[in-house]
Amino acid sequence: MITISKIVALSLAVIYTAIAVAMAGPAAIPGMLILLVPPLGLIWFADELSEFTGYVGKGGTIDQSSPEFLIAAFGWLVLFGLPIYLFYAS
């Protein structure tokens, strides 16, 4: 189901990409995709990711599902924290 949160996240990603293209040209698009796809995935697919349990490699297992609001909140933290980090890193 498409929610307001998902629409706002996608709109924010488009705005970030438009600003990057305006500042650096079309060459900035691949880099922005690399930076924006993971937090968008966490926001858009939090309900599916929250149900993941099982073997994760090197002897690790996840035995409980995660609250989906925490997964989405981490996606929002990265999506909002990204421009702040880039501003101070430059």
FENSULLIN-V287413 format. One record per residue. D_CENTER is the distance of its C-alpha to the mean C-alpha in Angstrom with 1 decimal. Layout:
d_center=<D_CENTER/D_CENTER>
//
This chain:
d_center=<17.6/15.9/15.6/15.6/12.2/10.7/13.0/12.3/8.5/9.7/12.6/10.9/9.2/12.7/14.4/12.6/13.7/17.1/17.7/17.0/19.3/21.9/22.0/21.9/22.7/21.3/20.9/17.6/15.8/15.2/13.9/11.4/10.3/10.0/7.9/5.6/5.6/4.0/0.4/3.5/5.3/5.2/6.2/8.4/9.9/10.3/14.0/14.4/12.7/14.7/17.8/17.5/20.6/22.9/23.5/20.7/23.0/25.5/27.0/24.0/23.6/21.4/24.1/22.4/19.5/16.8/16.5/13.7/13.4/12.6/9.7/8.4/9.6/7.9/4.4/6.7/8.4/6.2/5.7/9.4/10.5/9.7/12.6/14.7/14.6/15.4/18.1/19.8/19.5/21.4>
//
